[in-house]
Amino acid sequence: MAGKRSYGDACGIARALDVVGERWALMVVRELLLGPKRFTDLRAGLPHVSPDVLAQRLRDLEQAGIAERRRLPPPYASQIYELTARGRALEPVLIELGRWGGANAPAPCAEASMSLDAHVVSLRTLFDPVRAGDFAARVELRLGEERFRVVIADGEIEAERGELPDPDAVVETDPRTLIEVLHGHRPLAAALAAGTMRFAGDKRAAKRFTQLFPLPAPAAA
């Protein structure tokens, strides 16, 4: 990334920020955590970034070996972007950054929004292994036309885009209802009664799934 500004500091934090510290860089990485995307998909997930800036960030991430382009074979023939192994290594950094932001950053303004993938990534951010205990389940999350595989086992959670063969439970809803229920802003029973959230398969496992993502307590001032 010739021409980029550098902190000129040998510390690993500074050197990491030299690579991913530009505005929108880590947001692009967030949008690719759950799987490959086309440029138009990235634009949909990051509506406030201009096409030119997005294209530049993608070039920066490619040059840094964090993301790469490839073309899908026919009949799709679409160009997609995906994280390399080096890029995927940023996932725990983003998860911890999200946890810190949930407890320490100012509350979002009323107009603020989240992309679909950001909602699913937040499951990793908010997952409480203590609440989960020995709970284990393979859950398919259906948000509109999108499908996500969520696997919980041994106090850990994995989430990625795609259908889950023979899931233990299916949770079908929309992103807003999902977050309202997970955050305790809307009773699960009310969402189920209204039909805005539906369970299939092991309904007890589906219910338990919705109880594992508490909001973090605000940090002391």
C-alpha angles and dihedrals in degrees: 000000000000115000095027118131117252133201088225088220125133093214113115091233091056093045091050090051089049085064105035104014097096115109112274095011096108091039089059089050089051091054091053097046094093096046146300122323140188120240090255090053090052090050090052091051093046104038094164096060119087119238091244094052091045091051091050093049090051090051090049092050091047092051089050092052092243098113135019139195127231136166121236116233121252137317087037101037090173123147112236137184124222139170121261121221086268090054094047088055086071092066097091089046091055093044092053091044088053091050091050091048092049091056103032112024123088116268113270118259119254092256094053117114139189129219121242091252091049089058090054094043087053088065087068090046097051101034111127111208091191091059090044093054108162093342113134127180143148107225128186110210114205114195107175107300093342124096127202132187114223119183122185121188138138093010093303135104133211124190131180140153119275144061121298117226112233097349121197089229140004124214114194120187144108125277095253094051091045093055093042091054097041092048093047094245092121127032114246090227091057093051092048092047091050091049093236089118124038132184129207131179116012100014093186089057090047091052092048089050091060091055098059102077111070121172113254118253111252113259117249114266 
